[in-house]
């Protein structure tokens, strides 16, 4: 979420990938939270551009270009890859950061919530001013301060982190989205400043950005952990009323009606809160929210993003490959206190593909620090996924046997499940075309017409 984590995590050890394939694996760190993504414009004489974290990543890529040959790597064959905020970052460099064009030749995005729309300069400036006020209140215990550039140079990192907490005022993402719209879902993200970042990644390649081959994919139950967090943060406030307010805020009253009325063909309404079957033990509202996040933010959003890029890639003869990770996970715990993604939940949660990609299955229980004894099936799947990532980075060809290039509204390559190693339809595909492509930001039409009326 651009606020925590480090490349030093044993989950991201590149040892297996480097040892099993003809690749050099580089992990990197970048500034997080306000230190990486505060945008102030010229508030109080400041000039903080809001994209320092992206520029840190770009500096690492420039370092690779200048130095990787000394490690046996080829600077002309760099593949940039990441998961979650790492995938969001990768999407920025791929689609919207012109100065990154020459620094890598291919990309892999794992679980990119690409439906997220990012702040423009005005919104980012307003948020920056609010943060500076919170920081001032924190640093001065409410006595006041100049909150200008000179003063900011005196503020410690610990105070900045404390200011971040005060800035959020205890509000979770649900409340922030209802009050401020989708860009407020994450408090710290890159900014569309038309200098470093020139477009929304969901729209595909910004003007002047060259097409590149890339891989993207999602996990079966992406939304579960976010719905669990929202339920925990909101307490009793996550109910059918606030869920309806969220839908209205994001998609308008007409969109809310169409989304909740959607029938998946089996008599089930996957986005209806008041009688949704329980997901991972959550109540009906949180369960509906989990399915909504999975499909809107991840499954369908990534399909729409690929459709946006497809014409440019197809014209250049450069493939796009899509996958769907649905392997029943190890009995691991990657999220502290989130039983909904714990050992008994049987959910293929956000980030659960990572220990397979890196073959770091023994370190997958990141909460408890326990080692996990993977089965032979888990080990084999991890080896296959690692080989696919290495093969794509090396050859830019199909990552695995039977994995065909993406076609608009087409199929995905299955990791796990009865179809593992084969192409299959995206399970959320019918909802993508029937629901999510009808409303902004994934589509146009009904919501726009409703606003005009």
N, C-alpha and C positions, 0 to 999 in steps of 0.2 A: 504493500500500500504506500510505498515511497516514504515510510516512516521508521522501519526497523529492518534488521537482518544484516548479514555480513557474508562476504565470499569465503570467509574462513570456516563456515559451518561444515562439519564432516559430511553432511548430506550432499554437498556440492564438490566433493573431492573428484578431480579429473583423472585420478590414477588409472582406473580401469579403461576409460575411453582412450587415454594416451597409449596404454600398454597393449590394448587389443587392436588398435587401428593405426594407420599411418597419419596421425594427427598430433599437434601440440595443443593442449588445452590451457586457456588463459582465463582466470577468474579475476574480477575487478570489483572495486568498491567505489561508491560515489556519495556525495553529501545527501543527507536525508532531511525530511521535514522542512522547517523554515530555513535551515541552513542550506538546503538544496533548491527550494522552490518558492521562496518568498518573493513576491513582486510588489514593489512599492511605487513604481513610476517616479514621480518627483515629489512625493509626499514628504513634507518637512525637510526638504533639501536632500533627500536620499535618491539613489538611482540603482536600485537592486532589480536585476532583470528577470528573476523568477525561473530561470532555466539553468542554474548552476549545476544541478545534478546531471542533466543531459550533457552539458559541456565537459563535466568530469569524465563521463563515459566516452565522449569524443576524444578527449585527451588520451585516454587509455588506448583507443583505437589508433591514434596517431603514434603512440609509443610502439604498438605492435608493428605498424608499418615500418618504423625506423629500426626496430631491434629484433624482430622475430626470426630473421634469417640466422642470427647467431645461435638460436636454439633449434635450428633445423626446420623451421617453418617457412612457408612461402607467403610473402605479404600480398601476393596477387590472388590468394585462395583463402581469404578470411570469411568464415561464416559466423555471423552474429546471432546468438541465441539466448533466450531467457524465458522465464515463467512468471505469470502474474504481472507485477509491476515491471519485471524484467522483460516480459513479452510486450507490455505497453511501451516500454522504452525502445525495444527493438522495432516496434511498429512506427514510432516517431522517426527513427533514423532511416527506416526503409521508405516511408511515404512522405515525410514532411520536414526533414532537416536537410536543406540543400548542401550545407558544408560537410555532410557525412557521406555524400554520394560516392566518393572515390576510396573510402576507407574499408569497404567490405564488398564482397561479390554476391553473397546469398544470406538468407535469414531463416530462422526457425522460431516460431512464436507458440509457446505452450500456455494455453488458458489465458488468452488476452481478453479482458472484458471490453472489447473494442466498441461496444455500444456506448461506452462512456463518452460524453462530449466534454471538451476541456474549456477552461476559462478563456475569455478574450481579455484584452488589456483593461477595459473598463471594470469588469467584474473582479479581475485579479488585483487591480489597484484598490478597489473598495475593500476587498478582503485583506489586503496588505495594511491598509490604514487601520482596520479593526484589530489586526494582530499587533501592530505597533502600540496601540492603546493598551491592549492586554499585557504586552511586555512591559510597558512603562508602569502599569499598576502593580505588576509582579515585582519589578526591580525596586520600586520606590515605596512599596507597601501602601500604595494609594496616595502618596504625598505629591505625586506629579513629577514630570521630568521633561526635557526638551524633545525627546524621541527623534532627534535628528541624526545625521550621518556621523557627526563627531561623537555623540553620545553612544551610538550603536557600537562603535569601536571599543567601548569600555565594558560592554556587557559580556558576561561569561557564558560559556556553552550551557552550563547547568541552569542559568537563568533563562536562556532561550528555551530550553526544554520545559521548564516550569511555565513559561509564557505560552507555550503551545497548549498545555493543558488548560490554562485559564481562558485562552482564546476559544476553545471548544465549548466551554461552559457546561461540560457534562452532557452535551447533546450528542446522540448517536447519529449514524448516517441516515436513519429513517427520518428523524426530525429535521436534519439539515436539508434533505431532498425535498421534503414537504414544504419547508419554508423558502428554499432557495433554488430548487430545480436540480436536475441531474448533475450539473458540474459541481455541486456542493457535496455530492456523495462521499468524495474523498477530500480531506482538508488540504492535502499538499500534492499537487500534480504539476506537470509542465503546463506552460501557458502558450496560447496561440498569439505570439507577439509579432508575427510577420517579419521577424528578424532572424531569430534562431529557428523557430517553428513557423511554418507558413501554411499549414492546413490541418484539418481534422483527419486523423488516420482512417476513420470509418469511410471517408470519401475516396479512398485509394490514393494514387500518386498525385501529389500537389504539382502545380505547374513547374516544369523543368526537372522533375524528378525522374530518373531512368527506371524502367522496369527491371526487376531482379527476380531470379527464381527464389521461391520460399516455400516453407512448410508451415502449416498451422493446424492446431487441433484443440480439442476440449475433453474434459472428463465428464462422465455420466451425470454426476450429482454435484456440479459446481456450486449451486446455490445453497446447499445445505448449511455449510459453515457460516455463510453470511446471514442467512435467516436466523440461525441459532444466536449469532452475535446480536442481531437486531432485537430478537425476543428478550435476550438477557438485558440489553441496554435500556430497552423501553419498559421493561417490567410489565405491568398490566396495561400499559398504554398501547401495546401492539394488539389490536383487535380489529374487527371488521370495519369499524369507523375509520381508524387511522390507515388501514390498508386501502380503503376506498379513497381517502384523501390523497394517498400516495399515487394511486392510479389516475385520479383526476388531475393532480399536479403534473404528472408526466405526460399523460395522453389525452387530457380533456374529458369532459363528461361523455361525449359520444364514444371515445376510445375506451373509457372505463366500462361502458355498457357492452361494447362488442367483445372486449377481452374477457369479462366475466361470463358472458353468454356462450363463449366458444366451447363447442363439444368436440372431443377428439375422435368421435366416430363410434366409441364404445359406450356412450352414455355418460362419460366422465367429463366434468368441467375442470380442467387442470388448474385454472387460475381463479376459481371461485372459493372464497374464504370460508363461507359459513357451513359447508359440509364436505370439506376436502379430507380425503383419507390421510391418516397420520403418516408423516415422513420422519423416520428416525426418532419416533417418540414425541415429536413436537405437536402442539395443538393445531387445529385446522387452519388458522390464519397464518401461522409461521410456515406450515407445510405448503400452503398455496404460494406464499412469498418465495419459498425455496424453489419451487418449480418455475415461477415467473423469472427469478434471477437466472436460473440455469438456462432457460430458453431465450429470454430477451437479451441479457447481457453477454452471454457466451455462445450458445449453439447457433442461434439465428443471426446474432450480430456478426459473428465471424463469417458466416455464409454470405451475408450482405457485403461485408468488407472485401471478401474474395471476389464477389461479383463486380464490385467497383474496380478492382485491379485487373480483372480477367482480360478485358479487351487489350490493354497495353501489353500484358504478358503474352497473350496469344499472338499479337502482331509481331512481337519480338522473338517468338519461338522459345520463350522461357517458361518452364512449367511452374504450376502451383500444385502442391500436394496437401491433402487434408486427412486427418486421422480422428478417431474417437476412442478414448481410453475407457474401457468398461470392465477391466479385470477386478474381480472381487479381491479387495486388498488384504494384505497381511493384518493380523491383529495388532495394529500399531496405534499410537496416539501422537499426532503431530500438532494438536491444538489444545493447549492447557485449559481444562475445565469445560471442554466442548464434548459432552458425551455423544452428541448427535453425529460426530465424526470419529468416535472412539471405537475400541475393539469390538463392541457388541452391536454397533449400528449397521454394519454391512453397507456402508455408503462409499461410493467412489468419489471422494471429496476433492475439492480444489487442492492442487499440489501433490496429490497422491501418486502421480506418475513419476515424480522426481527421483525417488530412490531406484526406480527401474531404469530410467534414462542413464543415470550415473553408475548403476550397479553398486549402490551404497545401501543395500537393503538392511545390512546389519546395523546401520545408524539411523534407521527410519523413525524410531521412537524418540523423536527429538525433545519431547516434553520431559520424559522421565530419564533420558540418557541411557535407557536399557538397550542392550543388543537384542536383535530379533533373529530367530532361526528360520530363515526362508525355506520354503519347500523347493523341490526340484523344478516345479512348474514356475515358481516365482523367479528362480535363478535363470531359467531358460528364457522367460519373457524379458527379463532385464538385459540379457545378452543380445537378444534379438533387437530390442529397441536401441541399445547402444550402437549396435552394428548399423542400424538404419540411419541414425544420426551421422555416424562417421561416413557412411557410404554417400549420403547426400552431400556432406561438406566436401568430400574428396572429388566426387565425380559429377555432381549436380544431376544425377540420373535418378530414376525411381529409387526411393530409399530402401525398399524391400521387394522381393519377388511378388508379383501380383498387385502391387500398389500402382494404380493408374492415376494419371494426372487429373486434376480437378476440372470439372465442367460446371457451369452455373446450375444451381439447384441439383447438383449431382450427388454422388455417393462419397463415402468416407472409408478409410482403411481402419479396420477394427483391431484394436489391441485388447485381447481378452474376450471372454464370452464364447458362445458356440460358433461364432463366425470369425474367431481370432485368425488373423493372417489373411483375411479376405475383404473385399469391398462389400459394403452394405449401405442401406439407406440411413441417413441421419434420423434417429428416432423422433426428433422434434421437427423434422422436415415439414409435415403437414401444417403444424402450427406456424412455422415460419412464413409460409405463403398465405395462409388463411388469416393470420392475425398480425404478426409483427411487421411485415412489409407494408401494412396498410397505414401505419402511423409513423410520424417522425419520432426518433431520428433515423429509423431503419427504412422508412418509406414516406410517401407523400399521399395526399388525397383527403381522406375523410376528416381527419383532425383539422387540416387547413381549411376545408370547406366549412366545418362547424365554426371556426373562428371568424370566417368571413360573414357568416350569417349573424 
